[in-house]
Amino acid sequence: MKTLTFMLVIALLAIGGYLHLEHKANETAAFNHAKEYVIDHYNEDDNLFHGGTRYDYGRGNYFVIVQNLQDKKYYLEVKIDSDRFLVSISDNSSEIVNSKQ
């Protein structure tokens, strides 16, 4: 019985670790797609960094904040497929900025 419980705990830890690594890889892919979008559409240089990411479980999108060195933030909604290729990207920067005023 102890061996079965031990094997079950090990299996759960392995599955949890795998899911965590998948989630982190998806977050990184979503950020990289968002970063490329900001570089292309806002004429920013490559000195952008990650301001935060949130996953929307209901819609399957990542909400990504991309920041430049002057602390300007771009808010993007990124959808990727199971292979981490870009499906769609929505720029919410102007909507977020306008709602803060």
The 8 nearest C-alpha neighbors of each residue, nearest first, counted from 0:
[[1, 3, 2, 4, 5, 6, 7, 8],
 [2, 0, 4, 3, 5, 6, 7, 8],
 [1, 3, 5, 0, 4, 6, 7, 8],
 [4, 2, 6, 0, 5, 1, 7, 8],
 [5, 3, 7, 1, 6, 2, 8, 0],
 [4, 6, 2, 8, 7, 3, 1, 9],
 [7, 5, 9, 3, 4, 8, 10, 2],
 [6, 8, 4, 10, 5, 9, 3, 11],
 [7, 9, 11, 5, 10, 6, 12, 4],
 [8, 10, 6, 12, 7, 11, 13, 5],
 [11, 9, 7, 13, 12, 8, 6, 14],
 [12, 10, 8, 14, 13, 9, 15, 7],
 [13, 11, 15, 9, 10, 14, 16, 8],
 [12, 14, 10, 16, 11, 15, 9, 17],
 [15, 13, 17, 11, 16, 12, 10, 18],
 [14, 16, 12, 18, 13, 17, 11, 19],
 [17, 15, 13, 19, 14, 18, 12, 20],
 [16, 18, 14, 20, 19, 15, 13, 21],
 [19, 17, 21, 15, 20, 16, 22, 14],
 [18, 20, 16, 22, 17, 21, 15, 23],
 [19, 21, 23, 17, 22, 18, 24, 16],
 [22, 20, 18, 24, 19, 23, 25, 17],
 [21, 23, 25, 19, 20, 24, 18, 26],
 [22, 24, 26, 20, 25, 21, 27, 19],
 [23, 25, 27, 21, 26, 22, 20, 28],
 [24, 26, 28, 22, 27, 23, 29, 21],
 [27, 25, 23, 29, 24, 28, 30, 22],
 [26, 28, 24, 30, 25, 29, 31, 23],
 [27, 29, 25, 31, 30, 26, 83, 24],
 [30, 28, 26, 32, 27, 31, 77, 25],
 [31, 29, 33, 27, 28, 32, 34, 26],
 [30, 32, 34, 28, 33, 29, 27, 35],
 [33, 31, 29, 35, 30, 34, 28, 36],
 [34, 32, 30, 36, 31, 35, 29, 37],
 [33, 35, 31, 37, 36, 32, 30, 38],
 [36, 34, 38, 32, 33, 37, 39, 31],
 [35, 37, 33, 39, 34, 38, 40, 32],
 [38, 36, 34, 40, 41, 39, 35, 33],
 [37, 39, 43, 35, 42, 36, 41, 40],
 [40, 38, 36, 37, 42, 41, 35, 43],
 [41, 39, 37, 38, 42, 36, 43, 35],
 [42, 40, 37, 43, 38, 39, 36, 44],
 [43, 41, 38, 39, 40, 44, 37, 45],
 [44, 42, 38, 41, 37, 45, 39, 46],
 [43, 45, 46, 38, 42, 47, 67, 37],
 [44, 46, 47, 43, 38, 34, 35, 67],
 [47, 45, 44, 67, 48, 68, 43, 66],
 [48, 46, 67, 66, 45, 65, 68, 34],
 [47, 49, 66, 65, 50, 67, 46, 68],
 [48, 50, 65, 51, 66, 64, 30, 47],
 [51, 49, 64, 65, 66, 48, 52, 63],
 [52, 50, 64, 49, 63, 53, 65, 62],
 [53, 51, 63, 62, 64, 61, 54, 26],
 [52, 54, 62, 61, 55, 63, 51, 26],
 [53, 55, 61, 60, 56, 62, 52, 59],
 [56, 54, 60, 59, 57, 58, 61, 53],
 [55, 57, 59, 58, 54, 60, 61, 53],
 [58, 56, 55, 59, 60, 54, 61, 53],
 [59, 57, 60, 56, 55, 54, 78, 61],
 [58, 60, 56, 55, 57, 78, 61, 54],
 [61, 59, 78, 55, 58, 77, 54, 76],
 [60, 62, 54, 77, 53, 76, 63, 55],
 [61, 63, 76, 53, 52, 75, 54, 77],
 [64, 62, 52, 75, 51, 74, 61, 76],
 [63, 65, 50, 74, 51, 73, 72, 49],
 [64, 66, 73, 49, 50, 72, 48, 63],
 [67, 65, 72, 48, 71, 47, 50, 70],
 [66, 68, 47, 70, 69, 71, 46, 48],
 [67, 69, 70, 66, 47, 46, 71, 48],
 [68, 70, 67, 71, 66, 72, 47, 46],
 [71, 69, 68, 67, 66, 72, 50, 65],
 [72, 70, 66, 67, 69, 73, 68, 65],
 [73, 71, 66, 65, 70, 64, 74, 67],
 [72, 74, 65, 92, 64, 66, 75, 71],
 [75, 73, 92, 64, 91, 63, 90, 72],
 [76, 74, 90, 63, 91, 89, 62, 77],
 [75, 77, 62, 89, 88, 61, 63, 60],
 [78, 76, 88, 61, 60, 29, 87, 75],
 [77, 79, 60, 87, 86, 61, 88, 85],
 [80, 78, 85, 86, 83, 84, 77, 81],
 [81, 79, 83, 82, 84, 86, 85, 78],
 [80, 82, 83, 79, 84, 25, 85, 86],
 [81, 83, 80, 84, 79, 85, 25, 28],
 [84, 82, 80, 79, 81, 28, 25, 85],
 [85, 83, 79, 80, 82, 86, 81, 28],
 [84, 86, 79, 87, 78, 83, 80, 32],
 [87, 85, 79, 78, 80, 84, 88, 77],
 [88, 86, 78, 85, 77, 89, 79, 76],
 [87, 89, 77, 76, 78, 90, 75, 86],
 [90, 88, 76, 75, 91, 77, 87, 74],
 [89, 91, 75, 92, 74, 76, 88, 93],
 [90, 92, 74, 94, 75, 93, 95, 89],
 [93, 91, 74, 73, 95, 94, 90, 96],
 [92, 94, 96, 95, 91, 97, 90, 74],
 [95, 93, 97, 91, 92, 96, 98, 90],
 [94, 96, 98, 92, 97, 93, 91, 99],
 [95, 97, 93, 99, 98, 94, 92, 100],
 [98, 96, 94, 99, 95, 100, 93, 92],
 [97, 99, 95, 96, 100, 94, 93, 92],
 [100, 98, 96, 97, 95, 94, 93, 92],
 [99, 97, 98, 96, 95, 94, 93, 92]]
